[in-house]
Amino acid sequence: MAAIVAFLNLIIMFSVVSTGNSLSLNYYEKTCPGLEYIVAKAVKDATAKDKTVPAALLRMHFHDCFIRGCDASVLLNSKGNNKAEKDGPPNVSLHAFYVIDAAKKAAEASCPGVVSCADILALAARDAVFLSGGPTWDVPTGRKDGRTSKASETIQLPAPTFNLSQLRQSFSQRGLSGEDLVALSGGHTLGFSHCSSFRNRLHNFDATHDVDPILNPAFAAKLKSICPVKNQAKNAGTTMDPSSTSFDNTYFKLILQQKGLFSSDQALLDNPDTKNLVTKFASSQKAFFEAFAKSMIKMGSINGGQEVRKNCWVIN
């Protein structure tokens, strides 16, 4: 427990204070004052057993916020004829849902019927980043949980094959700027990707190139050995960057070396504005951390829910 207390004291010390629409920094001050400790403990306990948990929680929050706002719609289970978001193609590789479940159960035991699953997910994403060596920030809370979740809507998530104009459009539709796009893309410093997300760059890239000519040749050869045309190993893939469990600015350094894994990563160099930000974040981890925290607060403030679910996987 002492480690959790120290962890949360650091969160308070280094927080970036901001609020979103209808959200506030003291939303649970009277109704569930122990919430941050509850969520931090769930994330810390899970991460101690599985180092892939932080990347999973950060991705889960991002995928939640980009569909119907940060309303925990990504947590809902498919039911009857309705196929939910978590069963949509971009989300089938999401995992660590049990961490949110553990935090929700503890929150319900401590303060029943008060805490939304959406708020738990937003707090868990922040804790995941911090526990991986990244920045921390104050998470404005007061989100409500959504009652609708459709797998068909996951097509709206930005794809790893997107070019810069597609990325910009996807982010601007959600009120996020070019700086938010570059900063949040830095979340790719954590985690693992299956071959399916970057195979387009390795085989039959276009009419004149088999391999994406922008890719560093040695890096491309390594990826081709992991993801061959035939007889590829089940679940084959690679880490997003060599320090895949450490939240750092390695991602931006790799892009400048033509070693960005996705087309959408390398596309950040296709415009002077976004390229300048990549260069800035590659040279200053502090600048990246500050921008990332600010953009996470902004993205996390997109809200659209209606209720506080008793159970994160089903509507009330």
N, C-alpha and C positions, 0 to 999 in steps of 0.2 A: 504493500500500500504506500510505503514511503516513496518508492520510485514513481508511482502515479502522481502523488502530490507534487514531487519535484518537477515532473513533466508538465503538469498543469500550471505550476508557478511560472515556468519558462514561457508557456503560451501567453500568460497574462503580461509578462515583461516585454515580449517582443511582438505584441499584437499590432496589426494594422487596423485601425478603427474606421469602420464605414458601415452604413446601413443601406438596405435595399427597400423597395416599396413594401410597406406594411410589415416589414421585418424589424426586429429590434435586438439590441445586444443584451438586454436583460429580460427577455421574454419569459424565461422560466425561473427567474430570480425567486419568486414566491411559491410557484406551483411545483417546481422540481429542481431545487437548488443543486442537487448532486448529479445532475444529468451529465455534465462534461466529464466527471470522474468515471461514471458508469460506462460511457462510450469509449473513453480512453483505455479503460481496463480491458474491455472486450477486444479492442484493436491490438493492444499490447500483448495480451495473452495469445491471441491467434497468430500474431507475427512471430512470437517466440518459437512457435511450432512449425510455421510455414512462411518462409521468406518471400513467397509470391503474393501474400495477402495484400500488402500495401498497393502494389500495382493494380490488383484486381479491384480494390475499393475505389481507387481514384478513377479508373476507367468506368466503373459502374455509375458513379456520380455524374461523370461527363455524359454518358449515354442516357442517363435519366433526364438531365437538364435540357438536352437537345431535343427531346420529344415531349411536348406538352408542358415544358418547364419542369423545375425540380419538385416533382410531386410524388416521387416513389412509384410511379407507374411501371418502372422497370422491374419492380419486385413482385408484382402481381402474377399469380399463376394462371395458365390457360385454363379455361373452364367451358365445358360443352363445345359448342361450335366456335367459340371465340379463342383464337390463338393470340396469346399475349406477347408483349414486347420481348420478354426474355427468350421466347422461342423464334424470334425473327433472325434471319441469317447473320447480321452483324453481332448478335448478342448470344449466340449459342456457346461461345467460348468464355462468356462471363462466369466467374465463380466467386467463392467466399461469401455467398449469401448468408451462410450460417453465422457470420460475424454480426451482421445486422440483426439477425434473429436473436442472438445471445444478448445484445445490447437492449433490444426491445423488451425481452422477457424481464431483464433486470430493471428497466425503467418502469414497466407495468407493476412490478412488485413494489417498487419504491413510491411511484406516483401514478396510480392507475388512470387510464383514459385521458392523459394530458399531453403526452409527447408524440408528435407525428413521426412516422417512419422516414419521411423526407428530411426532417431535421436530423435524425440519427445518421442518415446516409451522408449529409453535408458535413456533420461533425467528424464522422469516421474518415472521410476523404482527407480532411485537414490533418487529423491525427496520423493517418497513413503517410502523408508527405513528411510530417515532422519526424516521425519515428525512423524514416529513411534518410535523415540528415538534411532534409529540406527546410524551407521557411515555415513559420506558423502565422496565424492571423486570427482575429476574433471573428467567429462565424455568427452573423445576424441570424436569429431564429424566429419561428412563428409561421413556418410553412404549413400548408395543409396537404393531405394526401389525396391523390386523384382517384377517381372511380372508373376510369377508362384506360385500357391498355390494349393496343392492337399491334400485332406483329407486322402488319402491312405498313405501318407508319415508320418502321425502322429504316425504310429506304431514304428517309430524310437525314439520316446520320451522315456526316462527311466521310467519304470513302478514302481508303489509302491510295486509290488511283486518281483522285481529284487533282486538277491543275489549279493554279493560283486563283483564277477568276471564280471557279466553282467554290473554292474554300472561302474566299472573301464574301461571296453571296450567301453561303450557308451561315457564316458568322454574323453578317450584317442583318440578316433576317431575324436574328435573335438579339439585336441591339449591341453586338460585340464588334469592336474596332479591329483594324489591322494589327495594332499592337497586342490586343487580346489574342488574336489568332496566333501570332508568333510566340507569345509568352505561354499560352495554354498548350501549344504544340510541344513545348519543352517537357510536358508530362510524359512524353515518349522516352524520357531518360529511364523510366521504370518499366520492367516487364519483358514479355516474350511475344514473338509473333510467329504464327504458322505461315508456311510457304504460300498459302493461298493469297495472303495479303500483299506479297511483293513478287509473285511469280511472273506477273505481266512484264517485269523489267528484265527477266532472265532468258526468256524463250520467245521467239517470233515477236520481238518488240514492235517493229514496223516493217514496211516494205523493203527497206534497205539495211536494217540492223536486226540481228538476232537478239543482241543484248543492248539495253539502254546505253547509248554512247556517253551519257553524263556520268554513269557509274564508274568509280575507280576500278580499273581492270583487275587488280589483285583481289579486291573485295568482291567483285562480280564472280570471279572464279571460285572463291570460297563459298558464296551463296549457291552457285550452280552445283557444287558438290553436295551441298545439304539438300537441295531441291532439284534432283535430276528430272528429266522428262519422263522417264519410266522407272518403275520399282522404287518409288520414294517411300521412305519409312513412315509408318503411321505417326501422326502428330509431329512430323518433322517441321523444324523451324529454327529460329535463332533468337537470342536476346536482343532487345531493342538497342542497347549499347553495351560495351564490355563490362560496365559497372551497373548492371541492370537492377540491383537491389539498393543502390545508392542514388538519392536524389541530388543531382549535380548538373553542371552545364556542359558535360561531355557531348550531349546530343548536338549542340550547336557547333562545337568544334568538328564533329564528324561531318556535318552538312558541308562545311567549308572545305573538307577534304574529299568531297564527292562520295561520302560513305553514308549518306542518309538512306535508311532502309526502304521507305515508301516513296513512291512518286510524289505524294503530297508533302513529304518532308523536304525533298530536294527542290520542290516548286517554290519554297520560300525564298530562293535566290533569284527568282525570275522577275523581280521588281526592285528598283533601288530602295524604296522605303522598307520593305520587308527584309531585304538583304542587309541593309544597315543595322536593323534590329538583331538579326542573326549574328552579325559581326560584333555588335555591342554585347550581347549576352554571352558569346563565346569568349570574349576577353574579360568580362566582369560577371562572376557568379552572383555577386551582391546585387547588381542591376537586374539580373534575371530573377532572383528570388523576390525582390521588391515588386517587379512587374507581375510575376506569377501570382503572388498573394492578392494583389489588387484585382487581377482578372478573375481569380477564383471567387472573390467576393461578388464581383459583378455578375458572373455566370450563375453563381449560386442564388442570386436574387431574382432570377426568372422563376416566377411561381404561378401555379394554376390549379391547385388542389381545392377540395371541398370539405374534407372530413379528417378526423384523427382516427386512423384504423386501429382496431384492437389487436389485429394480427396483420403483419406486413404483407402477407401473401394473398389475402382475400379482402374484398370490400366489406364494410359493416352490414 
